[in-house]
Amino acid sequence: MKKTVVFFALLSILFFSCERESSQTKETFDQGPTVSVVNDDTVTAEFFQQAYIQHILSSGRNDTKEERYAFLNSLTDDILLSQQAGK
């Protein structure tokens, strides 16, 4: 199950990073509070919340502060990998 969530998150990140960047796309992606910035990619609170809820539901883990930080670190690693793959 965890592999499915990581795959979904990575696929979403790749979709947004491979998409031709326009001012409209960048503006839409950057709306809302920022949770994290990884180089030029911004992780919004809405994106993080949706991905995290999917992670909690599929993994069966409890929602704790430590789990949120661990998921954010994992998401950051996935973003960095997709950025490196795009170079």
C-alpha positions as CSV (number, residue, x, y, z in Angstrom):
1,M,0.0,0.0,0.0
2,K,2.8,2.4,0.9
3,K,4.3,1.8,-2.6
4,T,1.0,2.8,-4.2
5,V,0.9,6.1,-2.3
6,V,4.6,6.9,-3.1
7,F,3.9,6.0,-6.7
8,F,0.9,8.3,-6.8
9,A,2.8,11.2,-5.2
10,L,5.7,10.7,-7.6
11,L,3.4,10.4,-10.6
12,S,1.7,13.7,-9.5
13,I,5.0,15.4,-9.1
14,L,6.3,14.2,-12.4
15,F,3.1,15.4,-14.1
16,F,3.4,18.9,-12.8
17,S,7.2,19.1,-13.4
18,C,7.0,17.8,-16.9
19,E,4.0,19.9,-17.9
20,R,4.9,22.9,-20.0
21,E,5.1,25.8,-17.5
22,S,2.8,28.7,-18.2
23,S,2.0,31.7,-16.0
24,Q,-1.5,30.3,-15.4
25,T,-0.2,26.8,-14.4
26,K,2.4,28.3,-12.0
27,E,-0.2,30.7,-10.5
28,T,-2.7,27.9,-9.9
29,F,-0.1,25.6,-8.4
30,D,1.3,28.2,-6.0
31,Q,-2.0,29.3,-4.6
32,G,-2.6,28.7,-0.9
33,P,-0.3,28.5,2.1
34,T,3.1,27.0,1.4
35,V,4.2,23.9,3.3
36,S,7.5,23.4,1.7
37,V,9.7,24.7,-1.2
38,V,12.0,22.2,-2.9
39,N,14.2,24.2,-5.3
40,D,11.6,25.8,-7.6
41,D,8.7,23.5,-6.7
42,T,6.2,24.6,-4.1
43,V,4.2,22.2,-2.0
44,T,0.9,23.8,-1.0
45,A,-1.1,23.0,2.1
46,E,-3.9,21.7,0.0
47,F,-1.6,19.3,-2.0
48,F,0.1,18.1,1.1
49,Q,-3.2,17.5,2.9
50,Q,-4.7,15.5,0.0
51,A,-1.5,13.3,-0.4
52,Y,-1.2,12.9,3.4
53,I,-4.8,11.8,3.8
54,Q,-4.3,9.2,1.0
55,H,-1.2,8.0,2.8
56,I,-2.9,7.6,6.1
57,L,-5.9,5.8,4.7
58,S,-3.8,3.4,2.6
59,S,-1.1,2.7,5.2
60,G,-3.5,2.4,8.2
61,R,-1.1,4.5,10.3
62,N,-2.2,7.0,13.0
63,D,-2.1,10.7,12.3
64,T,0.8,12.0,14.5
65,K,3.2,14.9,14.3
66,E,6.0,12.5,13.7
67,E,4.1,10.7,10.8
68,R,3.4,14.1,9.2
69,Y,7.1,15.1,9.3
70,A,8.1,11.6,8.0
71,F,5.6,11.9,5.1
72,L,6.8,15.4,4.3
73,N,10.4,14.2,4.2
74,S,9.4,11.3,1.9
75,L,7.5,13.7,-0.3
76,T,10.5,16.0,-0.5
77,D,12.7,13.1,-1.4
78,D,10.3,12.2,-4.2
79,I,10.3,15.7,-5.5
80,L,14.1,15.8,-5.5
81,L,14.3,12.5,-7.4
82,S,11.8,13.7,-10.0
83,Q,13.8,17.0,-10.4
84,Q,17.0,15.1,-10.9
85,A,15.3,12.7,-13.4
86,G,14.1,15.8,-15.3
87,K,17.6,17.1,-15.8
